[in-house]
Amino acid sequence: MEITKQDVEKRITHAFAGPGGRQTEPRRMIARGLVRLGRAGSAFSAEELLTRLRRSNPRIGRATVYRSIERLVRRKVLDRIEFADGTHSLRLCENEHHHHHLACTKCHRVVELDFCLDPARIEAIGRQQSGSIAGHSIMAPRP
């Protein structure tokens, strides 16, 4: 399922419009940046988003970007994928319901799955990807 520009913009706008939210120019810039990242389907860090945004507006504040990201994570617009080394990536996921992510602890590549896996299947995927799977995270369903 492909994430459309309208889907992403609608989800972000709705999240920003809640209590304490305003549609400011920095938030509109963040929304546009997230639309581009969401359509690419790749995981990204807050710093990567900030760097991209600063290409068109060098004055956008780090705190504004980080606060906006946290708001979007709380509102379940962005998923935070935690890695065993304590770092994390962010992702606009196609699946708004219960789903899993497989994440490489070395290269931090993230693969989204829309089905549950039993332990034997997880091991088989690890072997197929020339590695081993040390664990997995389960994303809660979105309301």
Secondary structure, 3 states (H helix, E strand, C coil): CCCCHHHHHHHHHHHHHCCCCCCCHHHHHHHHHHHHHHHHCCCECHHHHHHHHHHHCCCCCHHHHHHHHHHHHHCCCCEEEECCCCCEEEECCCCCCCEEEEECCCCCCEEEECCCCCHHHHHHHHHHCCCCCCCCEEECCCC
